[in-house]
Amino acid sequence: MDTAPPRDTGELTFRDATEADIPALVELIESAYRGDSSRAGWTTEADILQGQRTDPQGVREVVESPGSRLLVVERGGAPVACCQLEHRGAAAYFGMFAVRPALQGAGLGKAIIAEAERTVRRSWGVREMHMTVISVRDELIAWYERRGYRRTGKLSPFPYGDERFGIPQRDDLAFELLVKELDG
């Protein structure tokens, strides 16, 4: 795993996740996307998916996988956000992005994605960031578009029947690839 020392950007500290972080990160990711607690923020998927968003094994796989990093974002020593960065050849993949619901809408997401982009350029020299977003998440896709990501129209199927990714509440879910060219 490509590890880096913690990087402090103002009041936020960015560092690579460790095995010890897994329980707190699972709780953070779940709180941002599922159940009633997620409704405090605007990234909730509670109306389109029930059940879990991730589990300890899914987070562990990201933490331990070669060419992958799970950045923990802390404020005052407590995790407030996280994101997955994965080296995929000439591009990096951005995923598992979660911000504590009570802190959403205050500019943290914008700062975190900018740091993630800087990190992948520095660490891997990539010129493009990729992500997949559930295609019916119009508000979330619009947020990414305002950050320079573009819709590609390339869809991949949602894993219906695999409850590790949640229990769909509708039958039209798919993932859309979004891409951003990264400045040097």
Salt bridges, closest charged atoms under 4 A:
ASP2 OD2 - ARG69 NH1 3.88
GLU11 OE2 - ARG75 NH2 2.59
ASP16 OD1 - ARG69 NE 2.89
GLU19 OE2 - ARG60 NH2 3.06
ASP21 OD2 - ARG15 NH1 2.75
GLU27 OE1 - ARG100 NH1 3.26
ASP36 OD1 - ARG39 NE 3.62
GLU45 OE1 - ARG34 NH1 2.35
GLU45 OE1 - ARG53 NE 3.11
GLU45 OE2 - ARG137 NH1 3.37
ASP47 OD1 - ARG39 NH1 3.00
GLU74 OE2 - ARG15 NH2 3.01
GLU86 OE2 - ARG88 NE 3.00
GLU115 OE2 - ARG7 NE 2.84
GLU115 OE2 - ARG118 NH2 2.87
GLU117 OE1 - LYS180 NZ 3.09
GLU128 OE1 - HIS130 NE2 2.56
ASP162 OD2 - ARG164 NH2 2.57
ASP172 OD1 - ARG170 NE 2.66
GLU176 OE1 - ARG151 NH2 2.67
